[in-house]
Amino acid sequence: MSTQEPISPLCDLTTGDYDEILALWQRAGLSVRPEGRDGPAAFAQQMASGRQRIVGLRVGPTLVAVIVLTHDGRKGWINRLAVDPAYRRRGLARALIAEAERWFTEELDLEVWAALIEGYNHDSQALFDRLGYRRHDIVYVSKRTRPEA
Ligand SMILES: CC(C)(COP(=O)(O)OP(=O)(O)OC[C@H]1O[C@@H](n2cnc3c(N)ncnc32)[C@H](O)[C@@H]1OP(=O)(O)O)[C@@H](O)C(=O)NCCC(=O)NCCS
């Protein structure tokens, strides 16, 4: 894969793309839970729920950027955004987030969309700052059925 090859238009991904999506998440250094909510069975269930959409960008056949969009009926959520290290700072994340915002507003009529970003992830915080997202002083708490969920 040459970094000079053109980026293909946005495409919707399916459960059949799972292995490639997981490989990209790992290549991008994203912390994911392949034994839990990012595993193949959970992934298939989420896709079947109708509340999840996965959008990607390819160079040739290779997936180089991905975003998982979900909604809970109140808010749109941006999850598991990842761009291949060889393709960063070219506006790929910006393009995926623009599609997220279009989907949330134009198709789902949602007025709020959000993302959770780890405190140490300054790259992602810079991205969302740049795109006009407001930071909140919120403590994220969670409870789970098993540690790897
Ligand atoms: C965060 C990430 C998704 C950004 O993807 P990207 O395609 O490089 O981002 P874009 O090129 O669309 O950036 C748009 C703007 O956001 C800001 N930005 C993005 N990455 C930045 C960085 N590392 N440092 C500072 N600003 C940054 C810039 O203003 C940039 O515009 P510019 O390049 O014209 O200055 C990518 O670095 C990544 O995959 N990181 C690892 C996985 C991750 O952290 N995902 C997010 C989990 S919440």
The ligand as an SDF file (V2000), in Angstrom:
LIG
                    3D

 48 50  0  0  0  0  0  0  0  0999 V2000
   -6.9690   10.9010   16.7520 C   0  0  0  0  0  0  0  0  0  0  0  0
   -6.9450   10.4160   15.2840 C   0  0  0  0  0  0  0  0  0  0  0  0
   -8.2130    9.6190   15.0190 C   0  0  0  0  0  0  0  0  0  0  0  0
   -6.8750   11.6550   14.3640 C   0  0  0  0  0  0  0  0  0  0  0  0
   -6.9920   11.2150   13.0160 O   0  0  0  0  0  0  0  0  0  0  0  0
   -6.4650   12.1030   11.7760 P   0  0  0  0  0  0  0  0  0  0  0  0
   -7.0540   11.5560   10.5370 O   0  0  0  0  0  0  0  0  0  0  0  0
   -4.9830   12.2130   11.8480 O   0  0  0  0  0  0  0  0  0  0  0  0
   -7.0970   13.5380   12.0900 O   0  0  0  0  0  0  0  0  0  0  0  0
   -7.3810   14.7000   11.0010 P   0  0  0  0  0  0  0  0  0  0  0  0
   -6.2930   14.7000    9.9760 O   0  0  0  0  0  0  0  0  0  0  0  0
   -8.7750   14.5720   10.4990 O   0  0  0  0  0  0  0  0  0  0  0  0
   -7.2450   15.9890   11.9240 O   0  0  0  0  0  0  0  0  0  0  0  0
   -8.1270   17.1200   11.8200 C   0  0  0  0  0  0  0  0  0  0  0  0
   -7.5960   18.2050   12.7430 C   0  0  0  0  0  0  0  0  0  0  0  0
   -7.5980   17.7370   14.1150 O   0  0  0  0  0  0  0  0  0  0  0  0
   -6.4100   18.1990   14.7870 C   0  0  0  0  0  0  0  0  0  0  0  0
   -5.5420   17.0720   15.0960 N   0  0  0  0  0  0  0  0  0  0  0  0
   -5.6710   15.7830   14.6790 C   0  0  0  0  0  0  0  0  0  0  0  0
   -4.6730   15.0260   15.1800 N   0  0  0  0  0  0  0  0  0  0  0  0
   -3.9020   15.8390   15.9100 C   0  0  0  0  0  0  0  0  0  0  0  0
   -2.7060   15.6520   16.6710 C   0  0  0  0  0  0  0  0  0  0  0  0
   -2.1100   14.4520   16.7650 N   0  0  0  0  0  0  0  0  0  0  0  0
   -2.1710   16.7090   17.3110 N   0  0  0  0  0  0  0  0  0  0  0  0
   -2.7340   17.9360   17.2260 C   0  0  0  0  0  0  0  0  0  0  0  0
   -3.8630   18.2000   16.5000 N   0  0  0  0  0  0  0  0  0  0  0  0
   -4.4330   17.1560   15.8680 C   0  0  0  0  0  0  0  0  0  0  0  0
   -5.7230   19.1380   13.8170 C   0  0  0  0  0  0  0  0  0  0  0  0
   -6.2660   20.4520   14.0000 O   0  0  0  0  0  0  0  0  0  0  0  0
   -6.1450   18.5780   12.4790 C   0  0  0  0  0  0  0  0  0  0  0  0
   -6.1020   19.5200   11.4190 O   0  0  0  0  0  0  0  0  0  0  0  0
   -4.6640   19.8660   10.7180 P   0  0  0  0  0  0  0  0  0  0  0  0
   -3.9970   18.5670   10.4130 O   0  0  0  0  0  0  0  0  0  0  0  0
   -5.0750   20.6440    9.4890 O   0  0  0  0  0  0  0  0  0  0  0  0
   -3.8830   20.6820   11.7120 O   0  0  0  0  0  0  0  0  0  0  0  0
   -5.6790    9.5400   14.9990 C   0  0  0  0  0  0  0  0  0  0  0  0
   -4.5360   10.1960   15.5060 O   0  0  0  0  0  0  0  0  0  0  0  0
   -5.7530    8.1420   15.6160 C   0  0  0  0  0  0  0  0  0  0  0  0
   -6.2370    7.1980   14.9990 O   0  0  0  0  0  0  0  0  0  0  0  0
   -5.2340    7.9870   16.8610 N   0  0  0  0  0  0  0  0  0  0  0  0
   -5.1980    6.6830   17.5390 C   0  0  0  0  0  0  0  0  0  0  0  0
   -6.5750    6.1740   17.8880 C   0  0  0  0  0  0  0  0  0  0  0  0
   -7.3560    7.1760   18.7340 C   0  0  0  0  0  0  0  0  0  0  0  0
   -6.8440    7.7980   19.6420 O   0  0  0  0  0  0  0  0  0  0  0  0
   -8.6570    7.2960   18.4260 N   0  0  0  0  0  0  0  0  0  0  0  0
   -9.5820    8.1870   19.1260 C   0  0  0  0  0  0  0  0  0  0  0  0
  -10.1480    7.5100   20.3210 C   0  0  0  0  0  0  0  0  0  0  0  0
  -11.2310    8.6110   21.2210 S   0  0  0  0  0  0  0  0  0  0  0  0
  1  2  1  0
  2  3  1  0
  2  4  1  0
  2 36  1  0
  4  5  1  0
  5  6  1  0
  6  7  2  0
  6  8  1  0
  6  9  1  0
  9 10  1  0
 10 11  2  0
 10 12  1  0
 10 13  1  0
 13 14  1  0
 14 15  1  0
 15 16  1  0
 15 30  1  0
 16 17  1  0
 17 18  1  0
 17 28  1  0
 18 19  1  0
 18 27  1  0
 19 20  2  0
 20 21  1  0
 21 22  1  0
 21 27  2  0
 22 23  1  0
 22 24  2  0
 24 25  1  0
 25 26  2  0
 26 27  1  0
 28 29  1  0
 28 30  1  0
 30 31  1  0
 31 32  1  0
 32 33  2  0
 32 34  1  0
 32 35  1  0
 36 37  1  0
 36 38  1  0
 38 39  2  0
 38 40  1  0
 40 41  1  0
 41 42  1  0
 42 43  1  0
 43 44  2  0
 43 45  1  0
 45 46  1  0
 46 47  1  0
 47 48  1  0
M  END
$$$$
